[in-house]
Amino acid sequence: MIKKIWNWFWQPSKKFTWGAIFIIGGIAGIIFLGSFNSYVEYTNSEEFCISCHEMRDTVYEEYKKSSHYKNASGVRAICSDCHVPKKWTAKLIRKVQATSELYHKLVGTIDTLEKFEAKRLELARRVWESMKNSDSQECRNCHSEEAMDFTKQGRRASKKMQEAFEVGEKTCIECHQGVAHKLPVDPNADDED
């Protein structure tokens, strides 16, 4: 039986044997998947993220003034470190969601500074909600409680961080909004604070 299947598999068709078709298909599949993965990784590069002026002229300039861009340790987080999940499935889901951003690029939803500022709060809330839903996993990819030296933090920061870890009900983004970008103005916020 096995010999019969083996012979059928390698019998010539009009041009190729089934084995050759299988091998060529496998090689084509590997080339496709490799190319696809390379492109997905390219879309995670800083170069790609700031290739449109909407990002380069606004949030990128804010980021360059943050400790995520320049700091004493010399470790730099780029756009994708905070905005794209590391796990492959979650990364692909985020990339599919990002296709709506292409539509907005084409129709000019935020193509001027004025339009961007008008949408800033909505865009920020979307990112904050996403980070909250993932328990700020993108933050935790670099920052961990075990690696923190609370004695080297300011007294207030040390106390707040330890309380947050102890209670465990909050996630990073709830206290650290605006860590890399300017906080948006909420026109509905009370000015009494």
N, C-alpha and C positions, 0 to 999 in steps of 0.2 A: 504493500500500500504506500509506504513512504517513498519507495523507489519510483512508483508510478507518479506520485505528486511531484517528486524531484525532476523526473524526465519531462512532465508537462510544463513545469516552471521554466525549464531551460530549452524547450522546443522553440525553434524559430517561428516568429510570426512572419508577416510579409517583409518587415524590415529589421526588427529587433527581437531578441528573445525576451521573455517576461523578466528574466533576471536582469538584463541590461536596462529595461524600462524601470524596474524597481531601483537599481543603483543610480541611474540618472535622476530619477525622481527624488531619491534621498539626498543626492548632492545638491539639487536645486532647492530642496527644502532647507538644507543647512545654510546655503547662501542667502536664501530669503530671510530666515530667522536671524542670522548674523547681521544682515543689513538692517532689519527692523530694529533689533536691539541697539545697534550703533546709532540709529537715528533717534530712538527714544532717549538714549544717553546724551546725545548732542542737544536735544531740547531741554536738558537739565543744566546746560552750561550757562555761565554768566553772560557769555557772548550772545547766546540766543535770547536770553531773558531781556537784555537791554537793546536788542536789535530794533525795537520799535520805539519811537520818540516818547510815546505815552509813559513808558516805564523809565527810560533813560533820563528824561528831563524832570521827573517827579520823584517817585519813591527811591530810585537808585541814588539820586543826590542826597536824599535823607539818610539812606543806609550808609553812605560813605562817611557820614558824621557819627556813626554809631560804633559801639564797642564790638559789634559783630564784624565790622570791616577792619578796624585797626585797634589793637590792644597790646598790652605789655607782653603777653605770651606769644604773639605773632600768629595765633590760630585764627583763621578767617572762615566764617560761614558765608556761603553764597546763597543766592535766591532759592535754589532748589533744596538746600539743606533745611529750610524752614517751611517751604511751600509745597514740597513733593514728598510723599511717603517713601521710605526705603524699600519696604516689602513689595515684591514684583506685582502681585495682584492689586494691591492698593495703589501702586504707582500707575498701573494701566487704567484703573478706574478714574484716577485724577486726570490722566491724559485725555480720556474720552470726555470728561467734564470740560476740559480746557478747549475742546472744539467749539463750544459756544463763544469763547473769547475771540476766536477767529471771525465769527459772524459780527461781533461787536466792533472788531477792528475794521472790517469791510464797510460797515454802515456809519462808522465814525462816532460811536457812542461817547468816547472819552478822548477825542482827538485834539482837544484844546485844553489848556490849563483850567479854564473856567468850567468846562464840562467835567473834567476830572475831579475838581474840587467839589462840584455839586453831587458827584457820585461817591466821593471818598468814604463817607460814613457807611453807605450801603455795602461797598466793597470790603471795608474793614470788618463790618459785622459778619459778613459771609466767611471771611478767613477766621475770625475769632470763633465762630460757631463750629467750623470744621476742626479747628485745633482743640476746642473743648470736647467735641465728640470723640476725638482720638486720644483723649487724656494728655494732650500736648506731647504726643509721641515724638514729633519732630524736635521739640526742645530736649526731650529725654535721650535722644540719640547722642547728644553731646554732653548734656548736664545730668548728673545723677547725684542723688542724696549721698550715696556712699563716698563719692569723690569730693564732696564739698567739705571745706575746712571752715567751719563756722567761726573759729577764732580769728580768721583773717578777714571776716566780713565786718561791716559796721555793726555797732551794737543793736540798732533798730532792725537792720536787715537780717542779722543773725536770729534775733528773736522771732521775727515774722516768718522766716523760712522754716525754723524749727517747729513753730506752731502749725504752719501749713502742712508739713510732713506728718506731724503727730495726728492732726485731725483727719487729714487725707480726703476731705470733701471738696477741696478746690484743686484746680489744675493750673499749671504755670501761666497760661494766657490770661487768666482772670485777674492776676495782679500785675502782669508784665505787658499789658497792652502799650503800644508805643515804644517798645524797647529798640526797634530798628527803624521805625517810621514815625512821622508826625501824627499825633492823635487827631482824628477828625473832630470838627466842631459839631455838637449835637444841638440843633436849633430848639429841640423840645426839652433840653435839660434845664433844671432849676438853677438859677444863678445864686441861690442862697448859700451854697456850700462854701 
